[in-house]
């Protein structure tokens, strides 16, 4: 009897992005890292006010009809997800510090978050940013 194996969303995300070699590769490749950090934060003792934005950012990755849909734009469609992740992770850092996030991820997570935010802000238009934040109620 063959046993069914299931991939979690993180593995699917890695698969979707590992072969991307486009213009935004330098930071789109961080999408899975940010997703994993958000998920891992839910297992930490964090300020209650942060749990809903974290869950919203996680859910945004799997939402098919977000502001820049992956089904239409491919890996480019993760730019809005990455922006939202960096936005929410900066919220966490403002409450708990980057050292708190580093304990569950990597020592260079602050640099990754700031790079992802900066690069995505170079691409996203103001109305798109507003739509992304409105989408999850921020």
N, C-alpha and C positions, 0 to 999 in steps of 0.2 A: 504494500500500500504506500502510495506516494504522499509524503507529508507536505502540506501547503506552507509556503514561506511567504511572509509579508514584509515588504519594505516599509520603513516608516517614512514620513514626509521629508525628513532631513536627507535620507539617502536619495530620494527622488530629486530633491533640489540639487544635490551634488551632481547627480547624473545629468540633469538639465543644463547645468552651467559649466561642467568640467571641460567640455570641448569648445566653449565659446572663445573666439579669438578676435572679437570685434573691437571697435574703437573704445569701448568703455570697459574692456576686460580688467583693467587694473583695479577697479573697485567692484564690479559686478560679481567677481569671484568671491567676494566677502559675504555675499547673500546667505549662504549656508551657515557661515560662522555667526552672523548676527542672529539668524533664526535660532540656532542652538543656544546661544547665550540667553535669548529671551525665554526659551523653554526652561533652561536650567534655573533662571531667576525665580520661577514659580515655586521651586523647591526650597527656596531660601526664606529666611525671616526678613521680609521686606515690609516697608510701610504699606498699609492696606490701600491707600489712595493710588498706589502704583499698579496694583494687580489688574484693574480693568484696562488701563492703557496697554499693559504688557499683553494681556489676552487679545486685545484689539489688534495689536501689531502682528501677533502670531496668526490670528484669523485672516488678516489681510493677505498674507502669503497664499492662502488656499482659496481665497475668494476669486471666482472666475471672472467676474465683471467689475474689477477695480478700475482705477483711473487709467492705467496703462496696462491693458490685459495681455498676459503672456501668450494666450492662444492666438492673438493677432500679431503681436510684435516680437515674439520669441524672447530671447534673453534680455533684450532692451526693455521688455515689459517688467523686469524686476527693479528698475530704477526707482519707481514709486515705493515699492516694498522696502527697498534698502533705505530710502530717505526716511520713511516712517519708523523703521527699526532704529536708525541712528537718533532720530528725534526722541523716541521713547527711552532709549538707553541713556541719552543725555539727561532726561528727567530723573532716571534712577540714580545717575551719578551726582546730580545736584542734591539728592536726598541722602545718599549713602557714600558717595565718593567713588572715584574710579578704582581705588584699591579694593573695594568690596566686589566690584565686577571682575577684577583681575583674579581674585581668589577662586572664582569658578570658571574662568576662561583662560586667558593668556596675558602675559605681562605687557603686550603691546596693544591691548584692546582699546585703550584711549585713543591711540594714534589711528587705529582702524575706524573707530566710530567717527572721529573728526574728519578723516579723509573721505569716508562714505558720505557724510553730510555735505562737505564742501563740494565734492564732485557732482553729487546729485543736484545740488542747488544751482550749479552752473548750467544744468540741462533743463530742469523743470521751470515752467513758467509760474508766475505768482498765482494765477487762477487754478493751476493744477495743484499747487501746494495747499491752497485753501480747500480744494475738493478732497484731497487725501486726508487732511486733518478732520474735515467735516464728516467724512465717511465713517470714522470710528468715534466721532463725538468729542474731538479735542479742539 
